[in-house]
Structure formats: C-alpha cells, structure tokens
Amino acid sequence: MPFYDLRCKKCSEEFNIMAKMSDRESNTIKCPACGSNELETVFKSVNIVHSKKAEAGDCPHAHTCGGCCNH
Ligand SMILES: [Zn+2]
C-alpha cells in the first residue's frame, strides 16, 4: 500500500497515512484530528528542491562547471 502525505482542508492538520489507492479515491481516509475527509495531497519539499536544481544559473557547482550542471 502506498503512503499518502495529506493535509486536512478543515483544520490544516498534516499527516502521513498508509492506505489503499481505492481508499484515497473514494475519500474514505479521514483526518486523525477532526475526522473530516476533505483532504488534499501535500507535495513534499523534496520535489521542489529537485525541480529547482534543474533551473539554469542555480547550479550549486557553478564554480567548477560554469553553471552548466553537467559536472
Ligand atoms: Zn482535520
């Protein structure tokens, strides 16, 4: 079963839960804090960091590779 990082739209509680895909699709997952099933998926900061790395001119090794990211 996959893990889901979810945020409650009602009380803003963020939690990580392991659930069946069918549970997520049918909204049977509930907020552990208030019991609401109005949840949205949280996109982890890891993904943001990864996409940011691909930006030109934002290479952390610019001093050795000239910013080309092909080091
Ligand atoms: Zn809640």
PDB file of the backbone (N, CA, C, O) and the ligand in Angstrom, with CONECT records:
HET     ZN  A 101       1
ATOM      1  N   MET A   1       0.848  -1.214   0.000  1.00  0.00           N
ATOM      2  CA  MET A   1       0.000   0.000   0.000  1.00  0.00           C
ATOM      3  C   MET A   1       0.870   1.246   0.000  1.00  0.00           C
ATOM      4  O   MET A   1       1.885   1.286   0.696  1.00  0.00           O
ATOM      5  N   PRO A   2       0.501   2.251  -0.755  1.00  0.00           N
ATOM      6  CA  PRO A   2       1.298   3.488  -0.811  1.00  0.00           C
ATOM      7  C   PRO A   2       1.048   4.389   0.397  1.00  0.00           C
ATOM      8  O   PRO A   2       0.010   4.320   1.054  1.00  0.00           O
ATOM      9  N   PHE A   3       2.031   5.227   0.659  1.00  0.00           N
ATOM     10  CA  PHE A   3       1.880   6.245   1.709  1.00  0.00           C
ATOM     11  C   PHE A   3       1.345   7.523   1.088  1.00  0.00           C
ATOM     12  O   PHE A   3       1.690   7.873  -0.041  1.00  0.00           O
ATOM     13  N   TYR A   4       0.512   8.203   1.824  1.00  0.00           N
ATOM     14  CA  TYR A   4      -0.004   9.485   1.365  1.00  0.00           C
ATOM     15  C   TYR A   4       0.344  10.564   2.386  1.00  0.00           C
ATOM     16  O   TYR A   4       0.168  10.383   3.591  1.00  0.00           O
ATOM     17  N   ASP A   5       0.836  11.674   1.883  1.00  0.00           N
ATOM     18  CA  ASP A   5       1.023  12.863   2.719  1.00  0.00           C
ATOM     19  C   ASP A   5      -0.165  13.764   2.455  1.00  0.00           C
ATOM     20  O   ASP A   5      -0.331  14.296   1.357  1.00  0.00           O
ATOM     21  N   LEU A   6      -0.976  13.923   3.463  1.00  0.00           N
ATOM     22  CA  LEU A   6      -2.232  14.639   3.261  1.00  0.00           C
ATOM     23  C   LEU A   6      -2.374  15.799   4.234  1.00  0.00           C
ATOM     24  O   LEU A   6      -1.809  15.790   5.328  1.00  0.00           O
ATOM     25  N   ARG A   7      -3.139  16.793   3.814  1.00  0.00           N
ATOM     26  CA  ARG A   7      -3.458  17.916   4.691  1.00  0.00           C
ATOM     27  C   ARG A   7      -4.971  18.053   4.737  1.00  0.00           C
ATOM     28  O   ARG A   7      -5.656  17.971   3.718  1.00  0.00           O
ATOM     29  N   CYS A   8      -5.470  18.264   5.942  1.00  0.00           N
ATOM     30  CA  CYS A   8      -6.899  18.444   6.131  1.00  0.00           C
ATOM     31  C   CYS A   8      -7.289  19.867   5.731  1.00  0.00           C
ATOM     32  O   CYS A   8      -6.670  20.835   6.173  1.00  0.00           O
ATOM     33  N   LYS A   9      -8.319  19.985   4.892  1.00  0.00           N
ATOM     34  CA  LYS A   9      -8.762  21.312   4.465  1.00  0.00           C
ATOM     35  C   LYS A   9      -9.498  22.042   5.576  1.00  0.00           C
ATOM     36  O   LYS A   9      -9.606  23.268   5.554  1.00  0.00           O
ATOM     37  N   LYS A  10      -9.999  21.297   6.539  1.00  0.00           N
ATOM     38  CA  LYS A  10     -10.782  21.925   7.606  1.00  0.00           C
ATOM     39  C   LYS A  10      -9.910  22.471   8.733  1.00  0.00           C
ATOM     40  O   LYS A  10     -10.077  23.614   9.158  1.00  0.00           O
ATOM     41  N   CYS A  11      -8.972  21.640   9.219  1.00  0.00           N
ATOM     42  CA  CYS A  11      -8.190  22.071  10.391  1.00  0.00           C
ATOM     43  C   CYS A  11      -6.705  22.205  10.080  1.00  0.00           C
ATOM     44  O   CYS A  11      -5.909  22.488  10.975  1.00  0.00           O
ATOM     45  N   SER A  12      -6.318  22.001   8.798  1.00  0.00           N
ATOM     46  CA  SER A  12      -4.932  22.161   8.344  1.00  0.00           C
ATOM     47  C   SER A  12      -3.969  21.164   8.971  1.00  0.00           C
ATOM     48  O   SER A  12      -2.754  21.355   8.928  1.00  0.00           O
ATOM     49  N   GLU A  13      -4.507  20.113   9.547  1.00  0.00           N
ATOM     50  CA  GLU A  13      -3.654  19.062  10.097  1.00  0.00           C
ATOM     51  C   GLU A  13      -2.947  18.339   8.956  1.00  0.00           C
ATOM     52  O   GLU A  13      -3.580  17.950   7.975  1.00  0.00           O
ATOM     53  N   GLU A  14      -1.629  18.159   9.086  1.00  0.00           N
ATOM     54  CA  GLU A  14      -0.900  17.389   8.086  1.00  0.00           C
ATOM     55  C   GLU A  14      -0.528  16.045   8.673  1.00  0.00           C
ATOM     56  O   GLU A  14      -0.058  15.963   9.807  1.00  0.00           O
ATOM     57  N   PHE A  15      -0.737  14.999   7.906  1.00  0.00           N
ATOM     58  CA  PHE A  15      -0.417  13.669   8.407  1.00  0.00           C
ATOM     59  C   PHE A  15      -0.028  12.752   7.270  1.00  0.00           C
ATOM     60  O   PHE A  15      -0.352  12.979   6.104  1.00  0.00           O
ATOM     61  N   ASN A  16       0.683  11.700   7.660  1.00  0.00           N
ATOM     62  CA  ASN A  16       1.140  10.699   6.709  1.00  0.00           C
ATOM     63  C   ASN A  16       0.387   9.414   7.006  1.00  0.00           C
ATOM     64  O   ASN A  16       0.357   8.953   8.147  1.00  0.00           O
ATOM     65  N   ILE A  17      -0.215   8.842   5.987  1.00  0.00           N
ATOM     66  CA  ILE A  17      -1.030   7.661   6.225  1.00  0.00           C
ATOM     67  C   ILE A  17      -0.808   6.634   5.124  1.00  0.00           C
ATOM     68  O   ILE A  17      -0.625   6.976   3.956  1.00  0.00           O
ATOM     69  N   MET A  18      -0.830   5.370   5.526  1.00  0.00           N
ATOM     70  CA  MET A  18      -0.725   4.298   4.551  1.00  0.00           C
ATOM     71  C   MET A  18      -2.133   3.790   4.272  1.00  0.00           C
ATOM     72  O   MET A  18      -2.847   3.363   5.179  1.00  0.00           O
ATOM     73  N   ALA A  19      -2.514   3.842   3.013  1.00  0.00           N
ATOM     74  CA  ALA A  19      -3.880   3.464   2.678  1.00  0.00           C
ATOM     75  C   ALA A  19      -3.947   2.864   1.292  1.00  0.00           C
ATOM     76  O   ALA A  19      -3.051   3.053   0.468  1.00  0.00           O
ATOM     77  N   LYS A  20      -5.001   2.154   1.054  1.00  0.00           N
ATOM     78  CA  LYS A  20      -5.209   1.599  -0.276  1.00  0.00           C
ATOM     79  C   LYS A  20      -5.539   2.723  -1.252  1.00  0.00           C
ATOM     80  O   LYS A  20      -6.125   3.737  -0.874  1.00  0.00           O
ATOM     81  N   MET A  21      -5.156   2.527  -2.508  1.00  0.00           N
ATOM     82  CA  MET A  21      -5.459   3.537  -3.511  1.00  0.00           C
ATOM     83  C   MET A  21      -6.971   3.745  -3.628  1.00  0.00           C
ATOM     84  O   MET A  21      -7.440   4.858  -3.865  1.00  0.00           O
ATOM     85  N   SER A  22      -7.709   2.678  -3.460  1.00  0.00           N
ATOM     86  CA  SER A  22      -9.171   2.784  -3.556  1.00  0.00           C
ATOM     87  C   SER A  22      -9.733   3.599  -2.397  1.00  0.00           C
ATOM     88  O   SER A  22     -10.754   4.272  -2.539  1.00  0.00           O
ATOM     89  N   ASP A  23      -9.047   3.534  -1.226  1.00  0.00           N
ATOM     90  CA  ASP A  23      -9.490   4.341  -0.081  1.00  0.00           C
ATOM     91  C   ASP A  23      -9.310   5.824  -0.372  1.00  0.00           C
ATOM     92  O   ASP A  23     -10.159   6.645  -0.026  1.00  0.00           O
ATOM     93  N   ARG A  24      -8.177   6.160  -1.021  1.00  0.00           N
ATOM     94  CA  ARG A  24      -7.903   7.562  -1.349  1.00  0.00           C
ATOM     95  C   ARG A  24      -8.904   8.066  -2.384  1.00  0.00           C
ATOM     96  O   ARG A  24      -9.403   9.187  -2.289  1.00  0.00           O
ATOM     97  N   GLU A  25      -9.186   7.227  -3.364  1.00  0.00           N
ATOM     98  CA  GLU A  25     -10.073   7.648  -4.446  1.00  0.00           C
ATOM     99  C   GLU A  25     -11.514   7.799  -3.985  1.00  0.00           C
ATOM    100  O   GLU A  25     -12.253   8.641  -4.494  1.00  0.00           O
ATOM    101  N   SER A  26     -11.904   6.989  -3.032  1.00  0.00           N
ATOM    102  CA  SER A  26     -13.292   7.053  -2.573  1.00  0.00           C
ATOM    103  C   SER A  26     -13.441   7.912  -1.317  1.00  0.00           C
ATOM    104  O   SER A  26     -14.494   7.934  -0.680  1.00  0.00           O
ATOM    105  N   ASN A  27     -12.339   8.631  -0.972  1.00  0.00           N
ATOM    106  CA  ASN A  27     -12.376   9.572   0.157  1.00  0.00           C
ATOM    107  C   ASN A  27     -12.786   8.932   1.477  1.00  0.00           C
ATOM    108  O   ASN A  27     -13.500   9.539   2.275  1.00  0.00           O
ATOM    109  N   THR A  28     -12.329   7.703   1.701  1.00  0.00           N
ATOM    110  CA  THR A  28     -12.640   7.074   2.985  1.00  0.00           C
ATOM    111  C   THR A  28     -11.557   7.345   4.024  1.00  0.00           C
ATOM    112  O   THR A  28     -11.701   6.970   5.187  1.00  0.00           O
ATOM    113  N   ILE A  29     -10.456   8.007   3.594  1.00  0.00           N
ATOM    114  CA  ILE A  29      -9.422   8.399   4.551  1.00  0.00           C
ATOM    115  C   ILE A  29      -9.916   9.619   5.320  1.00  0.00           C
ATOM    116  O   ILE A  29     -10.453  10.563   4.740  1.00  0.00           O
ATOM    117  N   LYS A  30      -9.727   9.580   6.623  1.00  0.00           N
ATOM    118  CA  LYS A  30     -10.224  10.686   7.446  1.00  0.00           C
ATOM    119  C   LYS A  30      -9.093  11.337   8.224  1.00  0.00           C
ATOM    120  O   LYS A  30      -8.113  10.692   8.596  1.00  0.00           O
ATOM    121  N   CYS A  31      -9.255  12.638   8.460  1.00  0.00           N
ATOM    122  CA  CYS A  31      -8.297  13.395   9.262  1.00  0.00           C
ATOM    123  C   CYS A  31      -8.275  12.840  10.684  1.00  0.00           C
ATOM    124  O   CYS A  31      -9.326  12.690  11.308  1.00  0.00           O
ATOM    125  N   PRO A  32      -7.068  12.530  11.206  1.00  0.00           N
ATOM    126  CA  PRO A  32      -6.979  11.982  12.562  1.00  0.00           C
ATOM    127  C   PRO A  32      -7.336  13.014  13.629  1.00  0.00           C
ATOM    128  O   PRO A  32      -7.621  12.653  14.770  1.00  0.00           O
ATOM    129  N   ALA A  33      -7.320  14.289  13.264  1.00  0.00           N
ATOM    130  CA  ALA A  33      -7.593  15.343  14.253  1.00  0.00           C
ATOM    131  C   ALA A  33      -9.078  15.676  14.352  1.00  0.00           C
ATOM    132  O   ALA A  33      -9.614  15.807  15.453  1.00  0.00           O
ATOM    133  N   CYS A  34      -9.752  15.815  13.190  1.00  0.00           N
ATOM    134  CA  CYS A  34     -11.144  16.260  13.247  1.00  0.00           C
ATOM    135  C   CYS A  34     -12.110  15.304  12.553  1.00  0.00           C
ATOM    136  O   CYS A  34     -13.325  15.481  12.636  1.00  0.00           O
ATOM    137  N   GLY A  35     -11.568  14.273  11.857  1.00  0.00           N
ATOM    138  CA  GLY A  35     -12.436  13.279  11.241  1.00  0.00           C
ATOM    139  C   GLY A  35     -12.983  13.677   9.889  1.00  0.00           C
ATOM    140  O   GLY A  35     -13.792  12.947   9.316  1.00  0.00           O
ATOM    141  N   SER A  36     -12.561  14.825   9.360  1.00  0.00           N
ATOM    142  CA  SER A  36     -13.032  15.256   8.047  1.00  0.00           C
ATOM    143  C   SER A  36     -12.381  14.425   6.952  1.00  0.00           C
ATOM    144  O   SER A  36     -11.242  13.981   7.097  1.00  0.00           O
ATOM    145  N   ASN A  37     -13.103  14.216   5.854  1.00  0.00           N
ATOM    146  CA  ASN A  37     -12.497  13.508   4.718  1.00  0.00           C
ATOM    147  C   ASN A  37     -12.178  14.481   3.588  1.00  0.00           C
ATOM    148  O   ASN A  37     -11.909  14.061   2.463  1.00  0.00           O
ATOM    149  N   GLU A  38     -12.209  15.777   3.884  1.00  0.00           N
ATOM    150  CA  GLU A  38     -11.823  16.780   2.886  1.00  0.00           C
ATOM    151  C   GLU A  38     -10.323  16.999   2.980  1.00  0.00           C
ATOM    152  O   GLU A  38      -9.855  17.878   3.702  1.00  0.00           O
ATOM    153  N   LEU A  39      -9.572  16.183   2.235  1.00  0.00           N
ATOM    154  CA  LEU A  39      -8.126  16.187   2.345  1.00  0.00           C
ATOM    155  C   LEU A  39      -7.496  16.527   1.006  1.00  0.00           C
ATOM    156  O   LEU A  39      -8.036  16.212  -0.054  1.00  0.00           O
ATOM    157  N   GLU A  40      -6.343  17.176   1.077  1.00  0.00           N
ATOM    158  CA  GLU A  40      -5.596  17.443  -0.149  1.00  0.00           C
ATOM    159  C   GLU A  40      -4.205  16.861   0.000  1.00  0.00           C
ATOM    160  O   GLU A  40      -3.678  16.745   1.107  1.00  0.00           O
ATOM    161  N   THR A  41      -3.622  16.500  -1.120  1.00  0.00           N
ATOM    162  CA  THR A  41      -2.300  15.900  -1.114  1.00  0.00           C
ATOM    163  C   THR A  41      -1.240  16.961  -0.876  1.00  0.00           C
ATOM    164  O   THR A  41      -1.273  18.033  -1.480  1.00  0.00           O
ATOM    165  N   VAL A  42      -0.296  16.654   0.013  1.00  0.00           N
ATOM    166  CA  VAL A  42       0.811  17.566   0.279  1.00  0.00           C
ATOM    167  C   VAL A  42       1.985  17.167  -0.602  1.00  0.00           C
ATOM    168  O   VAL A  42       2.396  16.007  -0.618  1.00  0.00           O
ATOM    169  N   PHE A  43       2.509  18.121  -1.321  1.00  0.00           N
ATOM    170  CA  PHE A  43       3.680  17.852  -2.142  1.00  0.00           C
ATOM    171  C   PHE A  43       4.925  18.179  -1.335  1.00  0.00           C
ATOM    172  O   PHE A  43       5.132  19.314  -0.904  1.00  0.00           O
ATOM    173  N   LYS A  44       5.745  17.159  -1.143  1.00  0.00           N
ATOM    174  CA  LYS A  44       6.899  17.302  -0.281  1.00  0.00           C
ATOM    175  C   LYS A  44       7.923  18.277  -0.858  1.00  0.00           C
ATOM    176  O   LYS A  44       8.044  18.435  -2.073  1.00  0.00           O
ATOM    177  N   SER A  45       8.652  18.921   0.042  1.00  0.00           N
ATOM    178  CA  SER A  45       9.652  19.908  -0.364  1.00  0.00           C
ATOM    179  C   SER A  45      10.769  19.260  -1.177  1.00  0.00           C
ATOM    180  O   SER A  45      11.479  19.952  -1.908  1.00  0.00           O
ATOM    181  N   VAL A  46      10.933  17.953  -1.062  1.00  0.00           N
ATOM    182  CA  VAL A  46      11.969  17.239  -1.804  1.00  0.00           C
ATOM    183  C   VAL A  46      11.780  17.464  -3.304  1.00  0.00           C
ATOM    184  O   VAL A  46      12.744  17.682  -4.038  1.00  0.00           O
ATOM    185  N   ASN A  47      10.535  17.409  -3.739  1.00  0.00           N
ATOM    186  CA  ASN A  47      10.233  17.588  -5.155  1.00  0.00           C
ATOM    187  C   ASN A  47      10.542  19.009  -5.623  1.00  0.00           C
ATOM    188  O   ASN A  47      11.003  19.220  -6.744  1.00  0.00           O
ATOM    189  N   ILE A  48      10.281  19.973  -4.749  1.00  0.00           N
ATOM    190  CA  ILE A  48      10.533  21.368  -5.093  1.00  0.00           C
ATOM    191  C   ILE A  48      12.040  21.597  -5.243  1.00  0.00           C
ATOM    192  O   ILE A  48      12.483  22.287  -6.162  1.00  0.00           O
ATOM    193  N   VAL A  49      12.820  21.011  -4.331  1.00  0.00           N
ATOM    194  CA  VAL A  49      14.271  21.142  -4.383  1.00  0.00           C
ATOM    195  C   VAL A  49      14.797  20.523  -5.667  1.00  0.00           C
ATOM    196  O   VAL A  49      15.698  21.069  -6.305  1.00  0.00           O
ATOM    197  N   HIS A  50      14.233  19.388  -6.043  1.00  0.00           N
ATOM    198  CA  HIS A  50      14.693  18.671  -7.229  1.00  0.00           C
ATOM    199  C   HIS A  50      14.445  19.488  -8.494  1.00  0.00           C
ATOM    200  O   HIS A  50      15.319  19.587  -9.355  1.00  0.00           O
ATOM    201  N   SER A  51      13.255  20.071  -8.605  1.00  0.00           N
ATOM    202  CA  SER A  51      12.938  20.838  -9.800  1.00  0.00           C
ATOM    203  C   SER A  51      13.734  22.142  -9.836  1.00  0.00           C
ATOM    204  O   SER A  51      14.060  22.650 -10.909  1.00  0.00           O
ATOM    205  N   LYS A  52      14.042  22.679  -8.650  1.00  0.00           N
ATOM    206  CA  LYS A  52      14.802  23.918  -8.568  1.00  0.00           C
ATOM    207  C   LYS A  52      16.228  23.714  -9.079  1.00  0.00           C
ATOM    208  O   LYS A  52      16.831  24.620  -9.655  1.00  0.00           O
ATOM    209  N   LYS A  53      16.754  22.511  -8.857  1.00  0.00           N
ATOM    210  CA  LYS A  53      18.113  22.187  -9.269  1.00  0.00           C
ATOM    211  C   LYS A  53      18.275  22.273 -10.787  1.00  0.00           C
ATOM    212  O   LYS A  53      19.364  22.564 -11.283  1.00  0.00           O
ATOM    213  N   ALA A  54      17.198  22.020 -11.515  1.00  0.00           N
ATOM    214  CA  ALA A  54      17.262  21.985 -12.966  1.00  0.00           C
ATOM    215  C   ALA A  54      17.287  23.382 -13.578  1.00  0.00           C
ATOM    216  O   ALA A  54      17.562  23.540 -14.768  1.00  0.00           O
ATOM    217  N   GLU A  55      17.001  24.388 -12.765  1.00  0.00           N
ATOM    218  CA  GLU A  55      16.979  25.745 -13.280  1.00  0.00           C
ATOM    219  C   GLU A  55      18.381  26.213 -13.674  1.00  0.00           C
ATOM    220  O   GLU A  55      19.348  25.992 -12.946  1.00  0.00           O
ATOM    221  N   ALA A  56      18.472  26.839 -14.796  1.00  0.00           N
ATOM    222  CA  ALA A  56      19.760  27.363 -15.257  1.00  0.00           C
ATOM    223  C   ALA A  56      20.210  28.510 -14.353  1.00  0.00           C
ATOM    224  O   ALA A  56      19.400  29.328 -13.917  1.00  0.00           O
ATOM    225  N   GLY A  57      21.488  28.552 -14.084  1.00  0.00           N
ATOM    226  CA  GLY A  57      22.030  29.620 -13.260  1.00  0.00           C
ATOM    227  C   GLY A  57      21.880  29.365 -11.775  1.00  0.00           C
ATOM    228  O   GLY A  57      22.286  30.200 -10.967  1.00  0.00           O
ATOM    229  N   ASP A  58      21.304  28.229 -11.392  1.00  0.00           N
ATOM    230  CA  ASP A  58      21.131  27.901  -9.989  1.00  0.00           C
ATOM    231  C   ASP A  58      21.949  26.666  -9.625  1.00  0.00           C
ATOM    232  O   ASP A  58      21.620  25.944  -8.684  1.00  0.00           O
ATOM    233  N   CYS A  59      23.010  26.438 -10.377  1.00  0.00           N
ATOM    234  CA  CYS A  59      23.837  25.253 -10.167  1.00  0.00           C
ATOM    235  C   CYS A  59      24.714  25.432  -8.934  1.00  0.00           C
ATOM    236  O   CYS A  59      25.440  26.422  -8.837  1.00  0.00           O
ATOM    237  N   PRO A  60      24.663  24.493  -7.989  1.00  0.00           N
ATOM    238  CA  PRO A  60      25.494  24.609  -6.771  1.00  0.00           C
ATOM    239  C   PRO A  60      26.969  24.388  -7.051  1.00  0.00           C
ATOM    240  O   PRO A  60      27.805  24.666  -6.191  1.00  0.00           O
ATOM    241  N   HIS A  61      27.310  23.889  -8.245  1.00  0.00           N
ATOM    242  CA  HIS A  61      28.700  23.654  -8.606  1.00  0.00           C
ATOM    243  C   HIS A  61      29.152  24.624  -9.694  1.00  0.00           C
ATOM    244  O   HIS A  61      30.046  24.319 -10.484  1.00  0.00           O
ATOM    245  N   ALA A  62      28.527  25.786  -9.722  1.00  0.00           N
ATOM    246  CA  ALA A  62      28.815  26.767 -10.777  1.00  0.00           C
ATOM    247  C   ALA A  62      30.283  27.150 -10.810  1.00  0.00           C
ATOM    248  O   ALA A  62      30.810  27.499 -11.866  1.00  0.00           O
ATOM    249  N   HIS A  63      30.965  27.085  -9.637  1.00  0.00           N
ATOM    250  CA  HIS A  63      32.367  27.480  -9.578  1.00  0.00           C
ATOM    251  C   HIS A  63      33.268  26.462 -10.259  1.00  0.00           C
ATOM    252  O   HIS A  63      34.404  26.789 -10.605  1.00  0.00           O
ATOM    253  N   THR A  64      32.789  25.226 -10.463  1.00  0.00           N
ATOM    254  CA  THR A  64      33.621  24.215 -11.122  1.00  0.00           C
ATOM    255  C   THR A  64      33.120  23.846 -12.509  1.00  0.00           C
ATOM    256  O   THR A  64      33.904  23.423 -13.359  1.00  0.00           O
ATOM    257  N   CYS A  65      31.840  24.000 -12.741  1.00  0.00           N
ATOM    258  CA  CYS A  65      31.313  23.577 -14.036  1.00  0.00           C
ATOM    259  C   CYS A  65      30.789  24.751 -14.854  1.00  0.00           C
ATOM    260  O   CYS A  65      30.321  24.563 -15.977  1.00  0.00           O
ATOM    261  N   GLY A  66      30.862  25.939 -14.313  1.00  0.00           N
ATOM    262  CA  GLY A  66      30.413  27.101 -15.052  1.00  0.00           C
ATOM    263  C   GLY A  66      28.912  27.238 -15.123  1.00  0.00           C
ATOM    264  O   GLY A  66      28.393  28.023 -15.917  1.00  0.00           O
ATOM    265  N   GLY A  67      28.215  26.488 -14.309  1.00  0.00           N
ATOM    266  CA  GLY A  67      26.764  26.609 -14.259  1.00  0.00           C
ATOM    267  C   GLY A  67      26.039  25.737 -15.260  1.00  0.00           C
ATOM    268  O   GLY A  67      24.830  25.874 -15.449  1.00  0.00           O
ATOM    269  N   CYS A  68      26.778  24.832 -15.908  1.00  0.00           N
ATOM    270  CA  CYS A  68      26.143  24.010 -16.929  1.00  0.00           C
ATOM    271  C   CYS A  68      25.446  22.793 -16.320  1.00  0.00           C
ATOM    272  O   CYS A  68      24.619  22.162 -16.979  1.00  0.00           O
ATOM    273  N   CYS A  69      25.767  22.461 -15.082  1.00  0.00           N
ATOM    274  CA  CYS A  69      25.175  21.318 -14.383  1.00  0.00           C
ATOM    275  C   CYS A  69      25.570  19.980 -15.005  1.00  0.00           C
ATOM    276  O   CYS A  69      24.974  18.953 -14.679  1.00  0.00           O
ATOM    277  N   ASN A  70      26.554  19.975 -15.884  1.00  0.00           N
ATOM    278  CA  ASN A  70      26.971  18.714 -16.496  1.00  0.00           C
ATOM    279  C   ASN A  70      28.269  18.202 -15.881  1.00  0.00           C
ATOM    280  O   ASN A  70      29.052  17.526 -16.547  1.00  0.00           O
ATOM    281  N   HIS A  71      28.488  18.519 -14.637  1.00  0.00           N
ATOM    282  CA  HIS A  71      29.709  18.105 -13.971  1.00  0.00           C
ATOM    283  C   HIS A  71      29.718  16.593 -13.732  1.00  0.00           C
ATOM    284  O   HIS A  71      30.679  16.061 -13.176  1.00  0.00           O
TER     285      HIS A  71
HETATM  286 ZN    ZN A 101      -8.894  17.906  10.275  1.00  0.00          ZN2+
END
